Amino acid sequence: MHADQPAEQKRLDKVVVEIDGQLERAKEAYAQAHSETRAVEGNYIANTSINTFEVDDAMETNAEIQQQRNIVARVTETENIMRKTVDTLTMLRPSPYFGRVDIDEDGDQDTLYIGLASVQDKIGDFLVYDWRAPISGIYYNGTLGAVTYPTPMGEQEAELLKKRQFTIEDAQIVNMFDTNETVGDEMLQYALGQENDLTMRNIVATIQQEQNQIIRDTTSDLLVVQGVAGSGKTSAILQRIAFLLFHAREELNSDQIVLFSPNRLFSSYIADVLPSLGERNMRQVTLAEFFSARLQGLQVQTLFERYEIGQSETTAASLRVREKLESARVVDDLTAFVEQLTPETLRFDNIYFEDEVFFGKEAMTRVFAEFSDNYSVRERIQMTQKRFMERLERRIDQLVNEDWVLEELNNLDDQQYRDLLGDELAEQVAEEEEMGDAINIAAKRLLQREFQVVDDALYNMHFFDIYNQYGDFLAYMAERSELDTEWWLAKRDRFLRELEYHRIDLEDAAPMLFLRDLITGGGTNKSMFYVFVDEMQDYSMAQLLYLKHAFPAAKFTVLGDAEQALFRDVETPAALLAKYSQAFKATHPNLITLNKAYRSTQEIMDFAKALLPDGDNIMAFTRPGGKPKLIVTTADEEGQVIWQAVDELKAEHRTVAILTKTQDQAEAVARMLRKYPEKFQLLQASDRTRTSNFVVMPIYLAKGLEFDAVIGYDVSQTNYPDSEATGLLYTLASRAMHALTLISVGPVSGLIRDVQETLDISVLGD
Ligand SMILES: Nc1ncnc2c1ncn2[C@@H]1O[C@H](COP(=O)(O)OP(=O)(O)OP(=O)(O)O)[C@@H](O)[C@H]1O
């Protein structure tokens, strides 16, 4: 035991007593705030139900309602604050802190304890500092000696005298030690040696120096993180989000942060991290979901559907077409295409009202043609839109005095009438001396409501047929491409064919949306402040650029691992940064490279590294385990071999996954295990949650996930024939934390044969 442990425990006991006291008071205050809210709400409902139909009393009631609303808002806010305090203190109590630093600032010595949130005593002294406080950076960044930390007045210098780490459970110090490391190995060893469960944990107690740079970067407008498998990229960005929320509490909330994640399973896997840090989750979306929402009614192909198709049908020419559609240059092609559009080649569409053409496309074309082509197509489209909105307005004005309108008005009861006008207007109308004006306003409202669909269609520019226009763009590309004309036309035909089924290929989504936004001038959301893109290697440049266009006010953090690419060649981190910075026109780009892999044992990482041509760059964290196993078997025996491997691994580990190359193979494995005594979950792309500790799934769905033990099914030469599959095998191996077993049905893949010294091999059958 450390000599200081009794003294530290005594200090901890005191902190816990303080927390208990604060918790008790907070609970009381919360209970009081809660009942106050209930009372005020009750009162509010009682008050609002009086007099609102009697127009004479409406003004008075309205003022009263407003006052009541303010009271409700105030008490609800107090209640929320108190609830948050209770939650934070409850979260802290079992383990109030994990670190301590002793510093000397110009002769003044200070001891600081670092935990998940701040605790102050009665006189305002900090018993615990939030891990995100500027001064806490010392704990993560500094080794003993001279250190600096940021203050509003600039960098403050200090000397770091001591750094201590604690493992505290149930308010008892289980372990503590002093370290000179940034964050000592011992604690990390402990954290990484744990068996896994279904959701990711936070890593605040053991954040490493290079991860800390990602977390605390507040200046870059484009932060690119290239990190090897298991280097803590995902962990780092989640703690980064918590950090950003802490630092800009007033200006930023979690709804202004969006994370693009590879699939829904991943979303649920990471869902607990931010709440465990006392923060609300950011928004999460997959690329296909994002595109589908913007292309209402169309189902956008997912990465995985695309991957599965890629296994069967691709030719060099079709790949070139795809490459072009996915490149940054496609934006230039689209811009050029839009510039040369004329009234004749712009695809206007009818606007319908009750199944009849209300504004015809010919009229649209005529109006568009009236505007000078000194204006851009976008400006002319917007002017056309405005012109038709005015026409709609005029049409409504003409109809105001029609008998049928007045009759409809007469048939409204009081409530419907108020609904039609809205409270405020109803009051105004009630005050009008002239009855005729009131009826006019009401009639106009009625008509506006009636023609709302037309107004919406104009507002959303549905008078413009984006699909056929995009088809024309593909034909335009065909005309300009000497080599691939036929393939561009084939692409267009496929696009139009898929459209019949309300489907669209992933590679078409970004260019088509760009085209729409170039022509209509819409599509941007300025309220998003931070955009995170995980698994960046699976995004095309055109897709990333579309995200940049869609969120013009956001700072971007893109992270991934070029080696795990599903589709692309590996790029160096520097080349990646250059490419992204240029495309994003970033003013403060930053690249952070993580080369240390924390997830897997040394032996698993030795195997995974050996698969890669430049694997030597990867440093495995020294955590020993057994060598990965390779079992070579036959088609007759494979069922039995899988079964045995599962038995063995399940005996020792909590989470076990069988990873296959494709969905079909996952289903085949599931059939072989049909009679296995324990339940397992066969996962597919549409699944949102993992509910079992034992799963069967294709590798691409396991991206970003991890398991105590992994079985790699069928690593044979037939299944992984050439070096294109390297990324997949590497991803597969690096999902395993403690144990990895590979099964090959027939001769093993050459990729693995080349690195067989990293494996324990057994050959079964003939
Ligand atoms: N500083 C750390 N302290 C404790 N655990 C860590 C730390 N960094 C990473 N880990 C652990 O290593 C594992 C891998 O982390 P994470 O999933 O964030 O890596 P990644 O780079 O996103 O991986 P991949 O690209 O392979 O999906 C997780 O179990 C995580 O908890």
The ligand as an SDF file (V2000), in Angstrom:
LIG
                    3D

 31 33  0  0  0  0  0  0  0  0999 V2000
   -6.7800    6.6000  -23.1720 N   0  0  0  0  0  0  0  0  0  0  0  0
   -7.4470    5.5000  -23.0820 C   0  0  0  0  0  0  0  0  0  0  0  0
   -7.7590    4.9770  -21.8840 N   0  0  0  0  0  0  0  0  0  0  0  0
   -8.4660    3.8390  -21.7770 C   0  0  0  0  0  0  0  0  0  0  0  0
   -8.9160    3.1500  -22.8190 N   0  0  0  0  0  0  0  0  0  0  0  0
   -8.6510    3.6220  -24.0370 C   0  0  0  0  0  0  0  0  0  0  0  0
   -7.9120    4.8150  -24.2370 C   0  0  0  0  0  0  0  0  0  0  0  0
   -7.8100    5.0330  -25.5620 N   0  0  0  0  0  0  0  0  0  0  0  0
   -8.4550    4.0260  -26.1670 C   0  0  0  0  0  0  0  0  0  0  0  0
   -8.9640    3.1820  -25.2520 N   0  0  0  0  0  0  0  0  0  0  0  0
   -9.7400    1.9770  -25.4980 C   0  0  0  0  0  0  0  0  0  0  0  0
   -9.2980    1.4000  -26.7040 O   0  0  0  0  0  0  0  0  0  0  0  0
  -10.4100    0.8810  -27.4260 C   0  0  0  0  0  0  0  0  0  0  0  0
  -10.4320    1.4910  -28.7990 C   0  0  0  0  0  0  0  0  0  0  0  0
  -10.8690    2.8400  -28.7390 O   0  0  0  0  0  0  0  0  0  0  0  0
  -11.7500    3.4830  -29.8880 P   0  0  0  0  0  0  0  0  0  0  0  0
  -12.8570    2.5610  -30.2370 O   0  0  0  0  0  0  0  0  0  0  0  0
  -12.0470    4.8540  -29.4550 O   0  0  0  0  0  0  0  0  0  0  0  0
  -10.6680    3.4710  -31.0390 O   0  0  0  0  0  0  0  0  0  0  0  0
  -10.8040    3.8290  -32.5930 P   0  0  0  0  0  0  0  0  0  0  0  0
   -9.5440    4.4620  -32.9650 O   0  0  0  0  0  0  0  0  0  0  0  0
  -12.0680    4.5690  -32.8300 O   0  0  0  0  0  0  0  0  0  0  0  0
  -10.8750    2.3800  -33.1990 O   0  0  0  0  0  0  0  0  0  0  0  0
  -11.3070    1.8110  -34.6340 P   0  0  0  0  0  0  0  0  0  0  0  0
  -10.8750    2.7420  -35.7000 O   0  0  0  0  0  0  0  0  0  0  0  0
  -10.5800    0.5200  -34.6830 O   0  0  0  0  0  0  0  0  0  0  0  0
  -12.7650    1.5920  -34.5490 O   0  0  0  0  0  0  0  0  0  0  0  0
  -11.6420    1.1770  -26.5940 C   0  0  0  0  0  0  0  0  0  0  0  0
  -11.9100    0.0430  -25.8110 O   0  0  0  0  0  0  0  0  0  0  0  0
  -11.2160    2.3140  -25.7220 C   0  0  0  0  0  0  0  0  0  0  0  0
  -11.9230    2.3200  -24.5030 O   0  0  0  0  0  0  0  0  0  0  0  0
  1  2  1  0
  2  3  1  0
  2  7  2  0
  3  4  2  0
  4  5  1  0
  5  6  2  0
  6  7  1  0
  6 10  1  0
  7  8  1  0
  8  9  2  0
  9 10  1  0
 10 11  1  0
 11 12  1  0
 11 30  1  0
 12 13  1  0
 13 14  1  0
 13 28  1  0
 14 15  1  0
 15 16  1  0
 16 17  2  0
 16 18  1  0
 16 19  1  0
 19 20  1  0
 20 21  2  0
 20 22  1  0
 20 23  1  0
 23 24  1  0
 24 25  2  0
 24 26  1  0
 24 27  1  0
 28 29  1  0
 28 30  1  0
 30 31  1  0
M  END
$$$$
